[in-house]
Amino acid sequence: QVQLVESGGGLVQAGESLRLSCVASGGIFSVNAMGWHRQTPGKQRELVARITSAGSTNYADSVKGRFTISRDNSKNTVYLQMNSLKPEDTADYYCASGRGSSWFVWGRGTQVTVSS
């Protein structure tokens, strides 16, 4: 059974950077798409960035040019580099594994808080 564990969240000021990591265990990491999602209280979880098994990426419009998703299949890890953070990026960030537009396994999340 695949398990995902996120890390790297924290409290930063607007304009600063954070890098989130998500380590996968218990499955074949390289064959799946990986995604970073975020959620704030009272709002739906939204897809922030996605990377396919082949390395193709796509991003939410709100983070394009600021966030970069990458993966290291040798380490079973996916990263989210977040630059020029804004207060509106404050959320719980979740890593997920899936195929196509379906997400099958979720991590427990890591909290990101951006102060103004």
Secondary structure as the mmCIF struct_conf table of DSSP 4:
data_model
#
loop_
_struct_conf.conf_type_id
_struct_conf.id
_struct_conf.beg_label_comp_id
_struct_conf.beg_label_asym_id
_struct_conf.beg_label_seq_id
_struct_conf.end_label_comp_id
_struct_conf.end_label_asym_id
_struct_conf.end_label_seq_id
STRN STRN1 GLN A 3 SER A 7
STRN STRN2 GLY A 10 GLN A 13
TURN_TY1_P TURN_TY1_P1 ALA A 14 GLY A 15
STRN STRN3 LEU A 18 SER A 25
BEND BEND1 GLY A 26 GLY A 27
HELX_RH_3T_P HELX_RH_3T_P1 PHE A 29 VAL A 31
BEND BEND2 ASN A 32 ASN A 32
STRN STRN4 ALA A 33 GLN A 39
TURN_TY1_P TURN_TY1_P2 PRO A 41 GLY A 42
BEND BEND3 LYS A 43 LYS A 43
STRN STRN5 GLU A 46 ILE A 51
TURN_TY1_P TURN_TY1_P3 SER A 53 ALA A 54
STRN STRN6 THR A 57 TYR A 59
TURN_TY1_P TURN_TY1_P4 ASP A 61 ARG A 66
STRN STRN7 PHE A 67 ASP A 72
TURN_TY1_P TURN_TY1_P5 ASN A 73 ASN A 76
STRN STRN8 THR A 77 MET A 82
BEND BEND4 SER A 84 SER A 84
HELX_RH_3T_P HELX_RH_3T_P2 PRO A 87 ASP A 89
STRN STRN9 ALA A 91 ARG A 99
TURN_TY1_P TURN_TY1_P6 GLY A 100 SER A 101
STRN STRN10 SER A 102 TRP A 106
STRN STRN11 THR A 110 SER A 115
#
